[in-house]
Amino acid sequence: MARKQAFFKAIQQGDLDTVNQSLASDSRLLYVRNENGASPLLFAIYNGQRAVVDALLAHGVETNIFEAAALGDTQRVSDWLDDHPNDLDALSDDGFPPLGLAAFFGHEDTAAFLLRNGADPDLAATNPMQVRPIHAAVANRNEQTGYALAKLLLAHGAEVNVAQHGGWTPLHEAAAHGQNEIVKLLLEYGANPQAVSDDGKTPVDMAQQNGHKSTVKLLEAQAQV
C-alpha cells in the first residue's frame, strides 16, 4: 500500500526518477489503481504530467479505451471497440465514459469517432462530479476547442440545460469564464440564461462574479428577449 501511494505521489509531482525506479523494481505498478479507481496512466493525464505519460507508455503499459480516449488515440479506441463493442458507453473505474474523457481533454477527432459510432452524448459520470460530455467540453479552457466540442455534441443531440454537481449547467460554466462564443452557441441551442445553481446563482451571477462584463451584457440581452 505504501509503495502504491508513493508511486501515485511521484506521478502527481512529475518525479520521473521515482516513477522509473518504481517500475524497474515492480512492473505490476503499471496496472494498480488509486483510491478513486484511476490507473497510473489516467492519473498522469489528469495531472498534466506529459513526461510521466510518455514514461508509462515507454514501459509498455497497454492502454484501455478510457486511457486512449483521454490521450486522443482514436485508432486505439477503434481497435478496442472492434474487440469490445459493448464498451462504447462503458464507465471507467473512476466513473467517466470514453466520450466524456475525450471531450474534457479536447480531442475532437476522438469524440467525433465515438459519436459516429453511437456513443450516448448525455451519459453522465457516475461519480460525485456527475458531469456529462457537454460539461466536460465547455470546461476546456481553450475556448476554440471547447466551442468545437460543444457544437459537435449539441449537433448529436446533447441536452443543453443538464446540470452537474452543484446545479451548474454548461451555460453557468461558460459564463463563469467569460467564454462568449460558447455562451452564444449554448443560447442558440436553447440554454436557459435564468437557470439557478444549487447555491442560487444564475449564469449572469457567475459572469458578474468574475468580472466578465461583456458576458453579462450578452446574457441580460437574451433574458429580455
C-alpha positions as CSV (number, residue, x, y, z in Angstrom):
1,M,0.0,0.0,0.0
2,A,2.8,2.4,0.9
3,R,4.6,1.7,-2.3
4,K,1.5,2.3,-4.4
5,Q,0.8,5.6,-2.6
6,A,4.4,6.7,-3.1
7,F,4.1,5.8,-6.8
8,F,1.0,7.9,-7.3
9,K,2.6,10.8,-5.4
10,A,5.6,10.6,-7.7
11,I,3.3,10.7,-10.7
12,Q,1.4,13.7,-9.4
13,Q,4.6,15.6,-8.8
14,G,6.1,14.6,-12.1
15,D,9.0,12.8,-10.4
16,L,10.3,10.8,-13.3
17,D,13.2,9.3,-11.5
18,T,11.0,7.8,-8.8
19,V,8.4,6.6,-11.4
20,N,11.0,4.8,-13.5
21,Q,12.8,3.4,-10.4
22,S,9.5,2.1,-9.1
23,L,8.5,0.4,-12.3
24,A,12.0,-1.1,-12.7
25,S,11.6,-2.8,-9.3
26,D,7.9,-3.8,-9.8
27,S,6.3,-3.5,-13.3
28,R,2.9,-4.5,-11.8
29,L,2.6,-0.9,-10.7
30,L,1.6,-0.1,-14.2
31,Y,-1.8,-1.6,-13.5
32,V,-2.6,-0.6,-9.9
33,R,-5.5,1.8,-9.2
34,N,-5.6,4.7,-6.7
35,E,-8.4,5.3,-4.2
36,N,-10.7,6.8,-6.9
37,G,-10.1,3.9,-9.3
38,A,-7.8,5.8,-11.7
39,S,-4.9,4.0,-13.4
40,P,-1.4,5.4,-13.2
41,L,-1.7,6.5,-16.8
42,L,-5.1,8.2,-16.4
43,F,-3.8,9.8,-13.2
44,A,-0.8,11.2,-15.0
45,I,-3.1,12.6,-17.7
46,Y,-5.4,14.1,-15.1
47,N,-2.4,15.9,-13.5
48,G,-1.0,17.2,-16.8
49,Q,2.3,15.2,-16.4
50,R,3.1,14.6,-20.1
51,A,6.6,13.4,-19.4
52,V,5.2,10.8,-16.9
53,V,2.6,9.7,-19.5
54,D,5.4,9.2,-22.0
55,A,7.4,7.2,-19.5
56,L,4.5,4.9,-18.6
57,L,3.9,4.3,-22.3
58,A,7.6,3.6,-22.8
59,H,7.4,1.0,-20.0
60,G,4.8,-0.9,-22.1
61,V,1.5,-0.1,-20.5
62,E,-1.3,-1.3,-22.7
63,T,-4.0,1.4,-22.9
64,N,-7.6,0.6,-22.5
65,I,-10.4,2.6,-24.1
66,F,-10.6,5.2,-21.3
67,E,-6.9,6.0,-21.4
68,A,-6.9,6.0,-25.3
69,A,-9.9,8.4,-25.3
70,A,-8.1,10.7,-22.8
71,L,-5.0,10.7,-24.9
72,G,-6.9,11.3,-28.2
73,D,-5.7,8.0,-29.6
74,T,-8.6,7.4,-32.0
75,Q,-7.0,4.4,-33.6
76,R,-6.6,2.6,-30.3
77,V,-10.2,3.5,-29.4
78,S,-11.3,2.0,-32.7
79,D,-9.2,-1.1,-32.2
80,W,-10.5,-1.6,-28.7
81,L,-14.2,-1.3,-29.8
82,D,-13.5,-3.9,-32.5
83,D,-12.7,-6.3,-29.7
84,H,-15.0,-4.9,-27.0
85,P,-18.1,-3.4,-28.8
86,N,-20.0,-3.2,-25.6
87,D,-17.5,-0.7,-24.1
88,L,-18.7,2.3,-26.3
89,D,-20.6,3.7,-23.3
90,A,-18.7,1.8,-20.6
91,L,-17.6,3.7,-17.5
92,S,-14.0,3.8,-16.2
93,D,-13.2,2.7,-12.6
94,D,-13.4,6.3,-11.6
95,G,-16.8,6.8,-13.3
96,F,-16.1,8.5,-16.7
97,P,-17.3,7.3,-20.1
98,P,-14.8,7.4,-23.1
99,L,-16.7,10.3,-24.7
100,G,-16.5,12.4,-21.6
101,L,-12.8,11.9,-21.3
102,A,-12.2,12.7,-25.0
103,A,-14.3,15.9,-24.6
104,F,-12.6,17.0,-21.4
105,F,-9.1,16.6,-22.8
106,G,-10.0,18.4,-26.0
107,H,-9.9,15.6,-28.5
108,E,-12.4,16.5,-31.2
109,D,-11.5,13.7,-33.6
110,T,-11.9,11.0,-30.9
111,A,-15.1,12.5,-29.7
112,A,-16.5,12.6,-33.3
113,F,-15.5,9.0,-33.8
114,L,-17.3,7.9,-30.7
115,L,-20.4,9.8,-31.6
116,R,-20.4,8.5,-35.1
117,N,-20.4,5.0,-33.6
118,G,-23.4,5.8,-31.4
119,A,-21.9,6.9,-28.1
120,D,-24.5,8.5,-25.8
121,P,-23.9,12.3,-25.9
122,D,-25.7,12.6,-22.5
123,L,-24.1,9.8,-20.5
124,A,-23.3,11.2,-17.0
125,A,-20.2,10.3,-15.0
126,T,-21.1,8.0,-12.1
127,N,-19.1,9.9,-9.5
128,P,-19.7,12.9,-7.4
129,M,-18.9,15.3,-10.3
130,Q,-21.9,14.0,-12.3
131,V,-20.6,15.7,-15.4
132,R,-21.9,14.9,-18.9
133,P,-19.8,15.2,-22.0
134,I,-21.2,18.7,-22.7
135,H,-20.0,19.9,-19.3
136,A,-16.5,18.4,-20.0
137,A,-16.4,20.2,-23.4
138,V,-17.3,23.6,-22.0
139,A,-14.8,23.2,-19.1
140,N,-11.9,23.3,-21.6
141,R,-10.1,26.5,-21.1
142,N,-9.2,26.7,-24.8
143,E,-12.4,28.4,-26.0
144,Q,-11.9,27.4,-29.6
145,T,-11.5,23.7,-28.6
146,G,-14.4,23.9,-26.2
147,Y,-16.6,25.5,-28.8
148,A,-15.9,22.9,-31.4
149,L,-16.6,20.0,-29.0
150,A,-19.7,21.6,-27.6
151,K,-21.0,22.2,-31.1
152,L,-20.3,18.6,-32.1
153,L,-22.1,17.3,-29.0
154,L,-25.1,19.6,-29.5
155,A,-25.3,18.6,-33.1
156,H,-25.5,15.0,-31.9
157,G,-28.4,15.7,-29.6
158,A,-26.7,16.5,-26.3
159,E,-29.1,18.2,-23.9
160,V,-28.1,21.9,-23.3
161,N,-29.7,22.5,-19.9
162,V,-28.4,19.5,-18.0
163,A,-26.9,20.2,-14.5
164,Q,-23.8,18.6,-13.0
165,H,-22.9,18.5,-9.3
166,G,-23.8,21.9,-7.7
167,G,-26.5,22.5,-10.2
168,W,-24.2,24.1,-12.8
169,T,-25.4,23.9,-16.4
170,P,-23.0,24.3,-19.3
171,L,-24.1,27.9,-19.5
172,H,-23.0,28.5,-15.9
173,E,-19.6,27.2,-16.8
174,A,-19.2,29.2,-19.9
175,A,-20.4,32.4,-18.2
176,A,-18.1,31.9,-15.3
177,H,-15.1,32.0,-17.6
178,G,-16.4,34.7,-20.0
179,Q,-16.4,32.4,-23.0
180,N,-18.7,34.5,-25.1
181,E,-18.7,32.4,-28.3
182,I,-19.6,29.3,-26.3
183,V,-22.3,31.3,-24.5
184,K,-23.8,32.3,-27.8
185,L,-23.7,28.7,-29.1
186,L,-25.4,27.4,-26.0
187,L,-28.1,30.1,-26.2
188,E,-28.7,29.2,-29.8
189,Y,-29.5,25.7,-28.7
190,G,-31.9,26.8,-26.0
191,A,-29.8,27.2,-22.9
192,N,-31.7,28.9,-20.1
193,P,-30.0,32.1,-19.0
194,Q,-32.1,32.1,-15.8
195,A,-31.1,28.6,-14.7
196,V,-30.3,28.6,-11.0
197,S,-27.4,26.6,-9.4
198,D,-27.8,24.9,-6.0
199,D,-26.3,27.9,-4.3
200,G,-28.8,30.2,-6.0
201,K,-26.7,31.7,-8.8
202,T,-27.6,32.3,-12.4
203,P,-25.2,32.4,-15.3
204,V,-25.3,36.2,-15.1
205,D,-24.3,36.0,-11.5
206,M,-21.3,33.8,-12.4
207,A,-20.2,36.2,-15.1
208,Q,-20.6,39.2,-12.8
209,Q,-18.7,37.5,-10.0
210,N,-15.7,37.0,-12.3
211,G,-15.8,40.5,-13.9
212,H,-16.9,39.4,-17.4
213,K,-18.9,42.5,-18.3
214,S,-19.4,41.6,-22.0
215,T,-20.8,38.2,-21.0
216,V,-23.2,39.8,-18.5
217,K,-24.4,42.1,-21.3
218,L,-24.9,39.2,-23.6
219,L,-26.9,37.2,-21.1
220,E,-29.0,40.1,-20.0
221,A,-29.9,40.8,-23.6
222,Q,-31.0,37.2,-24.1
223,A,-33.1,37.2,-20.9
224,Q,-35.1,40.2,-22.2
225,V,-36.0,38.5,-25.5
